Amino acid sequence: MTLLILAVSLLPLHHSGCAPVLKGPLDDAAHSEAVPITLGHGYALLTQLLHDESDVTLIFGLKHAPEDVKALLSQVADTAASTRRELLALADDPPAVPMDTTGLPLIEVSARHALANSTAASLLLAGRSFEIQLLVSQEKACSYAAALCGALAVADVNRQRTALLEHAGKAFQGYASQISALIAAGYKPPRQDAH
């Protein structure tokens, strides 16, 4: 029975195929003018995410979380801030890439802003579920950061940026795994002793 359920759940993959992933650097000589723009869009997405992640601990000024969660998310914030700073410093290294525009359509940008606002409101209004909601949102963000780092590391020919991306990607994947482990273990915040 379990095999049948697994087989049925994999049917959509069979019909749609797997989504393509980059296999090597973007260095198409026929479209050389598009390479920095395409890389720039990817870097803009990553640097925006890193900017947002560097501010994740600001929520602790308004909401309480256990020290283990604060410590882990402080590591995420520090890694995000330092990675962003280093990437921006390397933006002009050859091949130079503009990191200021994502190239996303207006509808996508609007949808992302709406989702970000909804998530922020949900976290601020959360009661007892605050920590688990925060962990779930951070697991998604760290997984996305790791995936962006991985895709950009494959696409970029600049060795310094690639090395930085590979290092950051591993760090964010590690954070995502740690957060997933907390969630999978049925994370329950430590009880506060009543005085």
Helices and strands as residue ranges (DSSP letters): H 2-16, G 29-31, H 34-54, G 56-61, H 67-89, H 106-125, H 130-155, H 159-184
